Amino acid sequence: MSTQEKARALMMRHYQLIKNRQQSMLGRAGEELGLPGEVSNYWNPVQGKIDPTVRITYDRSNAAMS
């Protein structure tokens, strides 16, 4: 696997992690509000790119568990 393929795989994994975190949090919030399941599974990236504010909100934090 070339360096370029590794970098692409890493970015795709990061994208999927952010997407999963966002959908999990939206799903939990939707359940608390009593919304139907399909409403809380909303995902709207623009041309496959994650909005920078969403990335900051749902990305990994610098805090560590001890």
C-alpha positions in Angstrom: 0.0 0.0 0.0 1.5 3.3 -1.0 1.7 6.4 1.2 -1.1 8.0 -0.8 -3.4 5.0 -0.3 -2.6 4.9 3.4 -3.4 8.6 3.8 -6.7 8.2 1.9 -7.6 5.2 4.0 -6.8 7.2 7.2 -9.0 10.1 6.0 -11.9 7.9 5.1 -11.7 6.2 8.5 -11.7 9.6 10.2 -14.7 10.7 8.1 -16.6 7.6 9.1 -15.8 8.1 12.8 -17.1 11.6 12.7 -20.2 10.5 10.8 -20.9 7.7 13.2 -20.5 10.0 16.2 -22.8 12.6 14.8 -25.5 10.1 13.9 -25.3 8.5 17.3 -25.7 11.8 19.1 -28.5 12.8 16.8 -30.2 9.5 17.3 -30.1 9.8 21.1 -31.4 13.4 21.0 -34.1 12.3 18.6 -35.2 9.5 21.0 -35.3 11.9 23.9 -37.5 14.2 21.9 -39.7 11.4 20.6 -38.8 11.9 16.9 -39.2 9.1 14.4 -36.0 7.2 13.6 -35.6 8.4 10.1 -35.4 12.0 11.2 -32.5 11.4 13.5 -30.5 9.6 10.8 -30.1 12.8 8.9 -26.7 13.2 7.2 -26.1 16.0 4.6 -22.5 16.4 3.6 -21.8 18.8 0.7 -20.0 16.9 -2.0 -18.7 14.4 0.5 -17.1 17.1 2.7 -17.9 17.5 6.4 -18.8 21.0 7.5 -15.9 22.5 9.5 -18.2 23.3 12.5 -19.5 19.7 12.5 -15.9 18.4 12.3 -15.0 20.4 15.4 -18.1 19.3 17.3 -18.0 15.6 16.6 -14.3 15.0 16.1 -12.0 13.4 18.6 -11.2 15.5 21.7 -7.9 16.1 23.2 -9.1 14.9 26.6 -8.0 11.5 27.7 -9.7 9.0 30.0 -7.8 7.8 33.0 
